[in-house]
Amino acid sequence: MWLGHPAPGLCGGAAWLLGLLLLLGCGLAREGGSVLNCPPKCVCASNIISCSKLALSTVPPRLPRFTAILDLSHNNLTRLRADWTPARLAHLHSLLLCHNALGFVSTEAFGHVPHLRYLDLSSNSLRALEENLFSQLQELEVLLLYNNQIAQLDRSAFDDMAKLQKLYLSQNQISRFPVELVKDRAKLPDLALLDLSANKLKVLPVATLKSLPAWIKNGLYLHSNPLSCDCGLYELFAHWHARQLSSVVDFREELVCSLPQGKRSVSILTLNSQDSLNCSEFKEHVLEAYLGDTVTIDCDTRLRGAATREWVTPNNRRVPEEAANSTVTVLGNGSLQIRPVRVEDTGVYTCYAASQAFNETLYVDVKVYNCTQHGSHDTLNTAYTTLVGCILSVILVLIYLYLTPCRCWCRGNEKPAAQLEDSINSSMLSTTPNHDPEVAGHKGSLSHLAAPGPMQGQNGKVQPSRSPGQPARRAPKGPRKMSDPDSVSSVFSDTPIVV
Protein backbone atom coordinates (compact mmCIF):
# COMPACT_ATOMS: atom_id res chain seq x y z
CA MET A 1 0.00 0.00 0.00
CA TRP A 2 1.16 3.52 -0.73
CA LEU A 3 -0.71 5.17 2.08
CA GLY A 4 0.01 4.36 5.69
CA HIS A 5 1.48 5.76 8.87
CA PRO A 6 3.53 8.92 8.41
CA ALA A 7 7.20 8.48 9.02
CA PRO A 8 7.99 9.53 12.63
CA GLY A 9 10.67 12.13 12.98
CA LEU A 10 10.28 13.38 9.44
CA CYS A 11 9.13 16.87 8.50
CA GLY A 12 5.47 17.67 9.02
CA GLY A 13 4.89 18.40 5.31
CA ALA A 14 5.54 14.80 4.23
CA ALA A 15 1.82 13.91 4.23
CA TRP A 16 0.92 17.01 2.20
CA LEU A 17 3.68 16.21 -0.29
CA LEU A 18 2.43 12.62 -0.52
CA GLY A 19 -1.10 13.74 -1.38
CA LEU A 20 0.20 16.17 -3.98
CA LEU A 21 2.14 13.39 -5.66
CA LEU A 22 -0.99 11.25 -5.84
CA LEU A 23 -3.00 14.05 -7.41
CA LEU A 24 -0.35 14.72 -10.01
CA GLY A 25 0.00 11.01 -10.69
CA CYS A 26 3.74 11.11 -10.99
CA GLY A 27 6.49 9.38 -9.08
CA LEU A 28 9.56 11.37 -8.18
CA ALA A 29 11.73 8.43 -7.32
CA ARG A 30 15.17 8.64 -8.84
CA GLU A 31 16.64 6.13 -11.21
CA GLY A 32 13.30 5.02 -12.61
CA GLY A 33 11.59 4.60 -9.25
CA SER A 34 7.78 4.32 -9.25
CA VAL A 35 4.86 3.20 -7.12
CA LEU A 36 5.77 -0.39 -7.86
CA ASN A 37 9.17 0.05 -6.15
CA CYS A 38 7.66 0.74 -2.70
CA PRO A 39 7.77 -2.26 -0.33
CA PRO A 40 4.39 -3.67 0.72
CA LYS A 41 2.64 -1.86 3.60
CA CYS A 42 5.32 0.86 3.63
CA VAL A 43 4.89 4.53 2.89
CA CYS A 44 7.11 5.99 0.18
CA ALA A 45 7.64 9.59 -0.77
CA SER A 46 10.32 10.14 -3.34
CA ASN A 47 13.50 8.67 -1.82
CA ILE A 48 11.97 8.33 1.68
CA ILE A 49 10.83 4.84 2.69
CA SER A 50 8.81 4.52 5.91
CA CYS A 51 8.05 1.05 7.22
CA SER A 52 7.37 2.06 10.81
CA LYS A 53 4.89 0.40 13.18
CA LEU A 54 4.19 -2.57 10.96
CA ALA A 55 5.19 -5.32 13.44
CA LEU A 56 7.90 -6.43 11.06
CA SER A 57 10.20 -9.25 12.22
CA THR A 58 12.46 -8.96 9.17
CA VAL A 59 13.52 -6.13 6.92
CA PRO A 60 11.54 -5.88 3.66
CA PRO A 61 13.52 -7.87 1.09
CA ARG A 62 13.33 -5.53 -1.89
CA LEU A 63 14.26 -1.97 -1.08
CA PRO A 64 14.62 0.61 -3.85
CA ARG A 65 18.22 1.38 -4.72
CA PHE A 66 17.49 5.10 -4.64
CA THR A 67 16.44 5.01 -0.97
CA ALA A 68 17.99 7.89 0.99
CA ILE A 69 16.00 7.69 4.25
CA LEU A 70 14.80 4.33 5.58
CA ASP A 71 12.57 4.20 8.66
CA LEU A 72 12.20 0.76 10.26
CA SER A 73 11.40 1.96 13.79
CA HIS A 74 8.74 0.55 16.11
CA ASN A 75 8.85 -3.00 14.80
CA ASN A 76 9.85 -6.44 16.12
CA LEU A 77 13.30 -6.78 14.61
CA THR A 78 15.62 -8.88 16.79
CA ARG A 79 18.69 -9.37 14.60
CA LEU A 80 20.42 -7.28 11.96
CA ARG A 81 22.37 -9.71 9.83
CA ALA A 82 24.98 -8.99 7.19
CA ASP A 83 22.47 -9.76 4.42
CA TRP A 84 19.58 -7.67 5.72
CA THR A 85 19.65 -5.84 2.40
CA PRO A 86 20.99 -7.84 -0.53
CA ALA A 87 21.31 -4.77 -2.72
CA ARG A 88 23.84 -2.02 -2.20
CA LEU A 89 22.09 1.16 -1.02
CA ALA A 90 24.63 3.72 -2.15
CA HIS A 91 22.26 6.67 -1.59
CA LEU A 92 21.12 5.75 1.91
CA HIS A 93 22.26 8.38 4.43
CA SER A 94 19.72 7.91 7.28
CA LEU A 95 18.69 4.60 8.86
CA LEU A 96 16.18 4.47 11.74
CA LEU A 97 16.04 1.20 13.70
CA CYS A 98 14.90 2.54 17.07
CA HIS A 99 12.21 0.92 19.23
CA ASN A 100 12.81 -2.63 18.11
CA ALA A 101 14.09 -5.66 19.99
CA LEU A 102 17.53 -5.79 18.43
CA GLY A 103 19.94 -7.85 20.51
CA PHE A 104 22.45 -8.65 17.78
CA VAL A 105 24.05 -6.52 15.07
CA SER A 106 26.55 -8.15 12.74
CA THR A 107 29.90 -6.46 12.18
CA GLU A 108 29.18 -6.88 8.45
CA ALA A 109 25.72 -5.36 8.64
CA PHE A 110 26.77 -1.97 7.30
CA GLY A 111 28.85 -3.09 4.35
CA HIS A 112 26.05 -2.25 1.88
CA VAL A 113 25.44 1.26 3.24
CA PRO A 114 28.88 2.90 3.06
CA HIS A 115 27.58 6.48 2.90
CA LEU A 116 25.38 6.34 5.98
CA ARG A 117 25.53 9.57 8.01
CA TYR A 118 22.72 9.05 10.54
CA LEU A 119 22.08 5.78 12.42
CA ASP A 120 19.46 5.39 15.16
CA LEU A 121 19.73 2.19 17.23
CA SER A 122 18.16 3.60 20.37
CA SER A 123 15.61 1.79 22.54
CA ASN A 124 16.69 -1.74 21.69
CA SER A 125 18.18 -4.66 23.63
CA LEU A 126 21.87 -4.36 22.78
CA ARG A 127 24.13 -5.56 25.58
CA ALA A 128 27.61 -5.13 24.11
CA LEU A 129 29.34 -3.29 21.29
CA GLU A 130 31.67 -5.77 19.65
CA GLU A 131 35.06 -5.22 18.09
CA ASN A 132 35.01 -2.96 15.00
CA LEU A 133 31.24 -2.97 15.04
CA PHE A 134 30.87 0.41 13.29
CA SER A 135 34.21 0.56 11.50
CA GLN A 136 32.57 0.32 8.07
CA LEU A 137 30.63 3.54 8.69
CA GLN A 138 33.46 5.90 7.88
CA GLU A 139 31.08 8.73 6.93
CA LEU A 140 28.73 8.43 9.92
CA GLU A 141 28.14 11.69 11.76
CA VAL A 142 25.39 10.86 14.29
CA LEU A 143 25.02 7.58 16.20
CA LEU A 144 22.18 7.04 18.69
CA LEU A 145 22.57 4.11 21.11
CA TYR A 146 20.70 5.41 24.15
CA ASN A 147 18.15 3.36 26.11
CA ASN A 148 19.74 -0.04 25.52
CA GLN A 149 21.35 -2.49 27.95
CA ILE A 150 24.92 -1.86 26.87
CA ALA A 151 27.41 -2.81 29.57
CA GLN A 152 30.52 -3.56 27.52
CA LEU A 153 32.20 -1.32 24.97
CA ASP A 154 35.07 -2.76 23.01
CA ARG A 155 37.85 -0.20 22.63
CA SER A 156 37.83 -0.68 18.86
CA ALA A 157 34.06 -0.50 18.40
CA PHE A 158 34.31 3.06 17.07
CA ASP A 159 37.52 2.77 15.08
CA ASP A 160 37.73 4.36 11.62
CA MET A 161 34.87 6.78 12.36
CA ALA A 162 36.76 9.99 11.78
CA LYS A 163 33.63 11.97 10.86
CA LEU A 164 31.54 11.04 13.90
CA GLN A 165 30.28 14.20 15.60
CA LYS A 166 27.57 13.05 18.04
CA LEU A 167 27.46 9.84 20.07
CA TYR A 168 24.52 9.14 22.40
CA LEU A 169 25.16 6.40 24.97
CA SER A 170 22.88 7.50 27.80
CA GLN A 171 20.54 5.20 29.75
CA ASN A 172 22.70 2.10 29.53
CA GLN A 173 24.71 -0.03 31.99
CA ILE A 174 28.16 1.40 31.25
CA SER A 175 30.41 1.36 34.35
CA ARG A 176 33.74 2.28 32.71
CA PHE A 177 34.32 5.70 31.25
CA PRO A 178 35.44 5.16 27.63
CA VAL A 179 38.43 7.44 27.93
CA GLU A 180 39.75 6.28 24.55
CA LEU A 181 36.93 8.22 22.87
CA VAL A 182 38.15 11.60 24.12
CA LYS A 183 41.82 11.16 25.04
CA ASP A 184 43.06 10.18 21.60
CA ARG A 185 41.89 13.07 19.47
CA ALA A 186 43.08 11.35 16.30
CA LYS A 187 40.51 8.59 16.79
CA LEU A 188 37.37 10.76 16.78
CA PRO A 189 38.66 14.21 15.83
CA ASP A 190 35.23 15.71 15.15
CA LEU A 191 33.40 14.33 18.18
CA ALA A 192 31.67 17.32 19.79
CA LEU A 193 28.92 15.56 21.77
CA LEU A 194 29.28 12.49 23.98
CA ASP A 195 26.27 11.66 26.14
CA LEU A 196 27.08 9.22 28.96
CA SER A 197 24.36 10.33 31.33
CA ALA A 198 22.22 7.88 33.34
CA ASN A 199 24.74 5.04 33.33
CA LYS A 200 26.63 3.23 36.11
CA LEU A 201 29.72 5.43 36.27
CA LYS A 202 31.18 5.82 39.75
CA VAL A 203 34.64 7.21 38.98
CA LEU A 204 35.74 9.68 36.32
CA PRO A 205 39.24 10.29 34.91
CA VAL A 206 39.36 13.82 36.31
CA ALA A 207 42.89 14.64 35.11
CA THR A 208 42.05 13.62 31.54
CA LEU A 209 38.78 15.53 31.52
CA LYS A 210 40.50 18.68 32.78
CA SER A 211 42.89 18.65 29.85
CA LEU A 212 40.14 18.49 27.21
CA PRO A 213 39.34 21.55 25.10
CA ALA A 214 36.32 23.54 26.19
CA TRP A 215 34.36 22.71 23.03
CA ILE A 216 34.53 19.01 23.94
CA LYS A 217 33.67 19.55 27.62
CA ASN A 218 30.72 21.66 26.53
CA GLY A 219 29.16 18.55 24.94
CA LEU A 220 30.25 15.93 27.49
CA TYR A 221 27.15 14.96 29.50
CA LEU A 222 27.79 13.00 32.72
CA HIS A 223 24.75 13.76 34.88
CA SER A 224 22.55 11.15 36.58
CA ASN A 225 25.43 8.77 37.31
CA PRO A 226 26.14 7.22 40.76
CA LEU A 227 29.42 9.14 41.13
CA SER A 228 31.45 8.98 44.34
CA CYS A 229 31.99 12.39 45.93
CA ASP A 230 35.47 13.86 46.21
CA CYS A 231 36.97 17.32 45.98
CA GLY A 232 38.56 16.62 42.60
CA LEU A 233 35.09 16.00 41.20
CA TYR A 234 33.88 19.26 42.71
CA GLU A 235 36.75 21.24 41.22
CA LEU A 236 36.12 19.71 37.79
CA PHE A 237 32.43 20.57 37.57
CA ALA A 238 32.79 23.89 39.41
CA HIS A 239 35.21 24.97 36.70
CA TRP A 240 32.79 23.84 33.99
CA HIS A 241 30.00 25.75 35.69
CA ALA A 242 32.13 28.88 35.93
CA ARG A 243 32.79 28.59 32.21
CA GLN A 244 29.03 28.24 31.63
CA LEU A 245 29.39 24.96 29.80
CA SER A 246 26.08 23.52 28.64
CA SER A 247 26.79 20.05 30.01
CA VAL A 248 26.74 21.46 33.56
CA VAL A 249 24.54 24.54 33.35
CA ASP A 250 21.65 22.71 31.67
CA PHE A 251 21.73 19.73 34.04
CA ARG A 252 22.92 21.22 37.29
CA GLU A 253 20.23 19.54 39.39
CA GLU A 254 21.07 16.09 37.98
CA LEU A 255 24.78 16.40 38.80
CA VAL A 256 24.83 14.48 42.09
CA CYS A 257 27.24 12.17 43.88
CA SER A 258 27.21 9.83 46.88
CA LEU A 259 29.05 10.82 50.05
CA PRO A 260 31.54 8.36 51.61
CA GLN A 261 29.99 5.32 53.28
CA GLY A 262 26.84 5.87 51.24
CA LYS A 263 25.31 8.34 53.65
CA ARG A 264 23.34 10.34 51.11
CA SER A 265 23.46 11.94 47.67
CA VAL A 266 24.26 15.61 47.32
CA SER A 267 24.79 18.05 44.50
CA ILE A 268 28.37 18.02 43.26
CA LEU A 269 28.44 21.81 43.14
CA THR A 270 27.74 21.96 46.91
CA LEU A 271 30.68 19.83 48.04
CA ASN A 272 32.40 22.98 49.33
CA SER A 273 29.85 23.31 52.12
CA GLN A 274 30.68 22.24 55.65
CA ASP A 275 27.90 19.66 55.86
CA SER A 276 29.39 17.67 52.97
CA LEU A 277 33.14 17.47 52.19
CA ASN A 278 34.07 21.09 52.91
CA CYS A 279 36.16 21.31 49.74
CA SER A 280 38.14 24.46 49.06
CA GLU A 281 36.24 27.14 47.19
CA PHE A 282 36.95 26.99 43.50
CA LYS A 283 39.03 29.78 42.03
CA GLU A 284 40.16 30.19 38.46
CA HIS A 285 43.78 29.17 38.09
CA VAL A 286 46.35 31.86 37.38
CA LEU A 287 48.82 31.21 34.59
CA GLU A 288 52.23 31.60 36.23
CA ALA A 289 55.42 32.36 34.31
CA TYR A 290 59.01 33.34 34.99
CA LEU A 291 61.08 36.11 33.53
CA GLY A 292 62.25 35.30 30.02
CA ASP A 293 59.91 32.35 29.44
CA THR A 294 57.77 31.82 26.35
CA VAL A 295 54.10 31.89 27.33
CA THR A 296 51.29 30.59 25.10
CA ILE A 297 47.71 31.43 26.10
CA ASP A 298 44.95 29.35 24.49
CA CYS A 299 41.65 30.94 23.60
CA ASP A 300 39.83 27.86 24.93
CA THR A 301 36.27 28.77 24.01
CA ARG A 302 33.16 26.66 23.60
CA LEU A 303 33.23 27.50 19.90
CA ARG A 304 35.10 25.05 17.75
CA GLY A 305 36.74 26.78 14.84
CA ALA A 306 35.36 30.19 15.77
CA ALA A 307 35.30 32.62 12.86
CA THR A 308 37.37 35.29 14.56
CA ARG A 309 39.48 35.54 17.69
CA GLU A 310 40.75 38.84 19.00
CA TRP A 311 43.03 39.43 21.98
CA VAL A 312 43.28 42.47 24.22
CA THR A 313 46.29 42.98 26.51
CA PRO A 314 46.09 44.19 30.15
CA ASN A 315 46.77 47.78 29.01
CA ASN A 316 43.67 47.61 26.75
CA ARG A 317 45.60 47.38 23.50
CA ARG A 318 44.44 45.04 20.77
CA VAL A 319 47.13 42.60 19.74
CA PRO A 320 46.73 43.10 15.96
CA GLU A 321 47.50 46.78 16.56
CA GLU A 322 50.78 46.01 18.30
CA ALA A 323 54.02 47.01 16.61
CA ALA A 324 55.77 44.61 14.29
CA ASN A 325 58.60 44.08 16.77
CA SER A 326 56.22 43.42 19.66
CA THR A 327 56.79 40.43 21.93
CA VAL A 328 53.05 39.60 21.80
CA THR A 329 51.80 37.77 18.70
CA VAL A 330 48.74 35.74 17.68
CA LEU A 331 49.43 32.25 16.38
CA GLY A 332 47.64 30.56 13.54
CA ASN A 333 45.33 28.59 15.86
CA GLY A 334 44.20 31.75 17.65
CA SER A 335 46.46 31.36 20.70
CA LEU A 336 48.40 34.31 22.09
CA GLN A 337 52.16 33.98 22.46
CA ILE A 338 54.38 36.21 24.61
CA ARG A 339 58.07 35.78 23.93
CA PRO A 340 59.99 36.57 26.03
CA VAL A 341 57.67 37.37 28.91
CA ARG A 342 58.43 40.39 31.10
CA VAL A 343 57.23 41.53 34.49
CA GLU A 344 55.12 44.26 32.89
CA ASP A 345 53.22 41.53 30.99
CA THR A 346 51.41 40.60 34.20
CA GLY A 347 47.65 41.09 34.08
CA VAL A 348 44.36 39.84 32.62
CA TYR A 349 44.25 39.02 28.90
CA THR A 350 40.90 38.94 27.12
CA CYS A 351 39.97 36.79 24.14
CA TYR A 352 36.90 37.67 22.10
CA ALA A 353 35.63 34.74 20.00
CA ALA A 354 32.83 35.32 17.51
CA SER A 355 30.89 33.03 15.18
CA GLN A 356 27.52 33.00 13.46
CA ALA A 357 25.96 31.06 16.37
CA PHE A 358 27.05 33.16 19.36
CA ASN A 359 29.94 35.13 20.84
CA GLU A 360 32.09 34.28 23.85
CA THR A 361 34.57 36.19 25.99
CA LEU A 362 37.40 34.47 27.79
CA TYR A 363 39.63 35.97 30.49
CA VAL A 364 43.09 34.63 31.37
CA ASP A 365 45.07 35.97 34.34
CA VAL A 366 48.85 35.88 33.86
CA LYS A 367 51.36 36.40 36.68
CA VAL A 368 55.06 36.88 35.89
CA TYR A 369 57.67 36.40 38.60
CA ASN A 370 60.65 38.74 38.60
CA CYS A 371 63.18 35.90 38.43
CA THR A 372 64.18 33.17 36.08
CA GLN A 373 62.67 29.77 36.48
CA HIS A 374 66.05 28.10 36.91
CA GLY A 375 67.43 30.52 39.53
CA SER A 376 66.58 28.38 42.53
CA HIS A 377 67.88 25.29 40.77
CA ASP A 378 71.20 26.97 40.01
CA THR A 379 71.58 27.97 43.66
CA LEU A 380 70.86 24.44 44.73
CA ASN A 381 73.35 23.06 42.24
CA THR A 382 76.06 25.48 43.47
CA ALA A 383 75.51 24.49 47.10
CA TYR A 384 75.54 20.82 46.17
CA THR A 385 78.79 21.23 44.23
CA THR A 386 80.41 23.04 47.16
CA LEU A 387 79.36 20.31 49.59
CA VAL A 388 80.71 17.59 47.35
CA GLY A 389 84.00 19.48 47.00
CA CYS A 390 84.37 19.75 50.78
CA ILE A 391 83.67 16.07 51.27
CA LEU A 392 86.20 15.10 48.63
CA SER A 393 88.81 17.38 50.23
CA VAL A 394 88.33 15.72 53.63
CA ILE A 395 88.59 12.28 52.04
CA LEU A 396 91.85 13.20 50.28
CA VAL A 397 93.34 14.53 53.53
CA LEU A 398 92.41 11.31 55.35
CA ILE A 399 93.91 9.25 52.56
CA TYR A 400 97.13 11.27 52.77
CA LEU A 401 97.37 10.89 56.53
CA TYR A 402 96.57 7.20 56.86
CA LEU A 403 97.42 5.59 53.54
CA THR A 404 100.70 7.36 52.55
CA PRO A 405 103.70 4.88 52.91
CA CYS A 406 105.93 5.68 55.92
CA ARG A 407 109.57 6.45 55.27
CA CYS A 408 110.83 5.71 58.81
CA TRP A 409 109.39 3.11 61.12
CA CYS A 410 107.33 1.21 58.57
CA ARG A 411 110.35 -0.12 56.67
CA GLY A 412 112.53 -3.07 57.59
CA ASN A 413 115.89 -3.07 59.28
CA GLU A 414 117.85 -3.38 56.01
CA LYS A 415 118.08 0.22 54.89
CA PRO A 416 120.70 0.82 52.25
CA ALA A 417 123.60 2.96 53.37
CA ALA A 418 123.54 5.04 50.22
CA GLN A 419 119.91 5.97 50.73
CA LEU A 420 120.66 7.01 54.32
CA GLU A 421 123.60 9.09 53.13
CA ASP A 422 121.49 10.83 50.53
CA SER A 423 118.83 11.57 53.11
CA ILE A 424 121.37 13.17 55.47
CA ASN A 425 123.28 15.13 52.87
CA SER A 426 120.14 16.47 51.25
CA SER A 427 119.32 18.62 54.28
CA MET A 428 120.83 22.05 54.25
CA LEU A 429 120.56 22.25 58.02
CA SER A 430 122.18 18.91 58.77
CA THR A 431 125.73 19.10 60.26
CA THR A 432 125.86 15.73 61.98
CA PRO A 433 128.54 13.42 60.59
CA ASN A 434 127.45 10.19 59.08
CA HIS A 435 127.54 7.36 61.58
CA ASP A 436 128.05 4.73 58.95
CA PRO A 437 131.67 3.68 59.17
CA GLU A 438 131.94 3.06 55.43
CA VAL A 439 130.64 6.47 54.61
CA ALA A 440 132.92 7.99 57.24
CA GLY A 441 135.85 6.54 55.47
CA HIS A 442 135.06 8.34 52.24
CA LYS A 443 133.80 11.58 53.67
CA GLY A 444 135.70 13.96 55.80
CA SER A 445 134.37 14.49 59.25
CA LEU A 446 133.17 17.89 60.32
CA SER A 447 134.39 17.36 63.87
CA HIS A 448 137.59 19.34 63.23
CA LEU A 449 135.47 22.48 63.02
CA ALA A 450 134.18 22.05 66.58
CA ALA A 451 135.54 24.32 69.31
CA PRO A 452 137.10 22.65 72.31
CA GLY A 453 134.87 22.34 75.33
CA PRO A 454 132.68 19.98 77.17
CA MET A 455 130.55 17.53 75.20
CA GLN A 456 127.00 18.60 74.62
CA GLY A 457 124.05 16.31 74.82
CA GLN A 458 120.59 16.49 73.34
CA ASN A 459 119.11 19.91 72.69
CA GLY A 460 122.45 21.56 73.35
CA LYS A 461 122.58 20.60 77.01
CA VAL A 462 125.93 19.82 78.65
CA GLN A 463 126.35 16.20 79.57
CA PRO A 464 128.05 15.54 82.92
CA SER A 465 131.42 13.76 82.89
CA ARG A 466 131.33 9.99 83.38
CA SER A 467 133.07 8.84 86.54
CA PRO A 468 135.91 6.34 86.19
CA GLY A 469 133.97 3.48 87.72
CA GLN A 470 130.74 4.11 85.79
CA PRO A 471 130.20 1.77 82.88
CA ALA A 472 129.90 3.26 79.44
CA ARG A 473 126.42 3.50 77.91
CA ARG A 474 125.90 0.79 75.38
CA ALA A 475 124.41 1.74 72.04
CA PRO A 476 121.37 -0.27 70.94
CA LYS A 477 121.96 -3.01 68.45
CA GLY A 478 121.12 -2.38 64.86
CA PRO A 479 120.67 0.93 63.06
CA ARG A 480 119.01 3.70 64.99
CA LYS A 481 115.64 4.82 63.88
CA MET A 482 115.37 8.28 62.48
CA SER A 483 112.43 8.95 64.72
CA ASP A 484 114.62 8.59 67.83
CA PRO A 485 114.76 11.97 69.58
CA ASP A 486 118.49 11.60 70.06
CA SER A 487 119.01 11.21 66.35
CA VAL A 488 116.77 14.11 65.42
CA SER A 489 118.23 16.51 67.97
CA SER A 490 121.75 15.52 67.17
CA VAL A 491 121.37 16.87 63.67
CA PHE A 492 121.11 20.34 65.08
CA SER A 493 122.98 20.22 68.42
CA ASP A 494 125.79 17.63 68.43
CA THR A 495 128.34 19.75 66.55
CA PRO A 496 128.17 23.51 66.43
CA ILE A 497 128.96 25.18 63.17
CA VAL A 498 131.84 27.66 63.17
CA VAL A 499 131.40 30.62 60.90
Secondary structure by P-SEA (a helix, b strand, c coil): ccccccccccccaaaaaaaaaaaacccccccccccccccccccccccbbbbcccccccccccccccccbbbbcccccccccccccccccccccbbbbccccccccccccccccccccbbbbccccccccccccccccccccbbbbccccccccccccccccccccbbbbcccccccccccccccccccccccbbbbccccccccaaaaaaaccaaaaaacccccccccccaaaaaaaaaaaaacccccccccccbbbbccccccccccccccccccccccccccccccccccbbbbbbcccccccccbbbbbccccccccccccccccccccccbbbbcccccccbbbbbbbbbcccbbbbbbbbbbbcccccaaaaaaaaaaaaaaaaaaaaaaaaaaaacccccccccccccccaaaaaaaaaaccccccccccaaaaaaccccccccccccccccccccccccccccccccccccccccccaaaaaaacccccccc
